[in-house]
Amino acid sequence: MSVVPRIEKLEDLVAEHIDGQKKIVSSKVTRLTQPGENYGSEMLKVDLVLKSEESGTEEQLNVVAKLIPEDEFFQKVFNVQYSFVGEAEFYNTIVPTLQQFQKQQGMQEMYDFFAKFYGARKNLNGSDTVDENAVLLLENVIASGYQTMDRHLGFDYVQACAVLRRLAQFHAVPLALKLKDRATFDEKILPLMECSRPERDFKPPEKEEKDDTFENIFKECEDCVRAIPMLDRPPFQIKRDNFSEPISTLVHKDMWINNIMLRTRDREVKIVDFQNYSYDTPATDLIFFLCGSVGLEVLEKHFDELLRYYHENFVDTLKKLNCDTTPFTYEYLMDEIGGCMDREFGHCVIFTTVIIFGEKNKKANFDEKPNISLAQKKRIWWMVKEFLKKGWLDRWI
């Protein structure tokens, strides 16, 4: 592993979030993730020991520090000058706004699927530029029993349901805010979203020759050949300037297994990594999560059931927040999945294969042709056949 980045003036960063009578007496900083497990930031585990000046007692504070990627290529890919600030404001502004809205609607149980925020800074010089000293501090929920699951195995049925329940709530709460208080949504939420940021100053490098890896995989399955034209569409997110209404809401845009923390003893869920959240149909997060982060055997047996489970929880949350759910039928949601295939097809097929099921402890090399295993091919074939069977690709082929 490479040298662990140093966090300058760590004490100043956390000072306002700890009791003034407590001082940091020791700190240990180590890497939190292995290569290939995170691309949009450097993740560090920070263990602090605090000592009370009054009583002399000591306590542990476990946090995670997010730094911008060390690699300049990924700094451009993730547009860090905007995504870093956007993530800090997600915790500073969006989370409190959604919590306040739930209180106003008389919610007895507050939906809380986020890590505690301990602060952020762009740099040490007071400018508006995000640089190598940018840090975002969050609660290390691992200390509370949360963990990421094995990305090569995916979630089992029970775990998938737990995540879908929280995902439905995550989508429905800001949607309810939009429906009931559009002025607050437009003031506090919409301006922070990726769709409101300037275009990324990044273009993927052009390859000298066409990579026919996925086309050949499609050709190995007779039922998939019809979907080959979909491979000409961009494999990653497309910046939106037109939106599905009334269902568009706050979406994560990177809802895969490494951004979901699960506590197995009670199946509680935390969602992390809010760098690219945007305004779009919730169908984008839903289909990407299912296709990339749930075990294939589970999908083969329970796909429709999982889709309906998400929808039931989505509608139930809207009802609890006093919204009219008449427009949000299951059929409407299924049509939304088809409607987002122009941008989610490649996201599901290519990202899932190259990143989620890529080699562990090694970052993907995008200049090389991916080496696709039979297990990966089976997942691709299942996805494509399912998308075709449900008619989700009809409008795009």
Secondary structure, 3 states (H helix, E strand, C coil): CCCCCCCCCHHHHHHCCCCCCEEEEEEEEEECCCCCCCCCCEEEEEEEEEEECCCCCEEEEEEEEEECCCCHHHHHHCCHHHHHHHHHHHHHHHHHHHHHHHHHCCCCCCCCCCCCEEEEECCCCCCCCCCCCCEEEEECHHHHCCECCCCCCCECHHHHHHHHHHHHHHHHHHHHHHHHCHHHHHHHHHHHCHHHCCCCCCCCCCCCCCCCHHHHHHHCCHHHHHHHHHHHCCCCCCCCCCCCCCCCEEECCCCCHHHEEEECCCCEEEECCCCCCEEECCHHHHHHHHHHHECHHHHHHHHHHHHHHHHHHHHHHHHHCCCCCCCCCHHHHHHHHHHCHHHHHHHHHHHHHHHHCCCCCCCCCCCCCCCCCHHHHHHHHHHHHHHHHCCCCCCCC
